[in-house]
Structure formats: structure tokens, C-alpha cells
Amino acid sequence: MLIKENFLSTQLIDQYIQFLKHTDSWERNNDGIWDNRSLNLYSMPAGIRESILNYRIQVKNTIQEKFAVTQPLYSDIFQFVRWNVGNELWPAHADAEHLDGSLHPFAYRTYAAITYLNTDFTGGEIIFPTYYNFSPKIQPGMLVAFPCTLDYLHGVNKITSGIRYTIAGFFTLNQGHKDAYRI
């Protein structure tokens, strides 16, 4: 697991938070849990999108270095996510494998990356049950990255007040699943 505090600058955090608090571009996708909660690259204004594309290169390079990845690493999604009161992600899960061994729809994902943008909320802690319920203390600008395997089962506690904002992304070794943007 990779945890880097202050990975994203205060200046960018402030810029992103101001944008997220005032945008009405949250995507409607009728997908229950994620509906009206995510904002993908194609829905971002050009300046924010360019900034996020530059940031995800830093994230990718850091993952490659930490996990000694020598093959090309591609991004299949990189997005803003907001977590409102009542949102949670339980039971614990892996991002590319199912507990029962059945085929996962995102089996091609290799690494997950989350960057926290704020702390003015309660709840919303990420928990890794296979690591003695480890839960890093959330700080703005902190990057948490980990493999998408069952070894890194994780969940997110219910938000009880405020709104949690993150940048979430997934990386893959499978070029066929990369998004349309540079990496």
C-alpha cells in the first residue's frame, strides 16, 4: 500500500474544491450508487481537465516507482467523486476480484488511487479489513494507492455529515482498457 501525505498541493486542492462545490456537472447515469456523484474527464472544463491529466501522470509515476512496475501503465478512469450523507461502500470489496472467484467486470484493473480533497465531513473513512482494519487518517492532498486484488479488500464507512470529495482513479496494464486521454 502507498500512502503519501501532501501529495497534491494546497493551491490545487482549493481550486478543485471551489469548482466541485459550485458545479452542476455531476453525471446522471442511473447507476444507483454512483448516480449524480461522479465527474469524469469528459465532463470537466478544459482547465480543470488539463490539471487533472497532469496530476494523474504524477500518480501513475508514483505507483510505478512504489510497486516497481516496469510495464506500461494506463489509466482506465480518473474522476472526481463526492460522497454525500448516507453514502458508503460496504461490504468490503476488491476492485478487480470477487471474493467467490467469479469473473469481476473490472478484472483488468491493476491499481487503485484515491486522493482526498477535504476533511470537513464525518465518517467516510477507508478501511482495509485484511490489514487489521487499518484506516489512514484522511488529510487533504493525501494519496492512497494499492493493488486491486483481494489482498487489499477495502470499504468506506458511511458519511454522517458534510460532503467528502476525492479524486479516484484506476490504472491497468491492459492497453485495451485505457481511456482516450494522454497518460
Secondary structure, DSSP 8 states (H G I E B T S, - for coil): -EEETT-S-HHHHHHHHHHHHH---------GGGTTTEEEGGGS-HHHHHHHHHHHHHHHHHHHHHTT--S--EEEEEEEEEE-TT--EEEEE-SS--TT----TTTTEEEEEEEE----EEE--EEBGGGTTB-----TT-EEEEESSGGG-EEE--EEEE-EEEEEEEEES-GGG--SS--
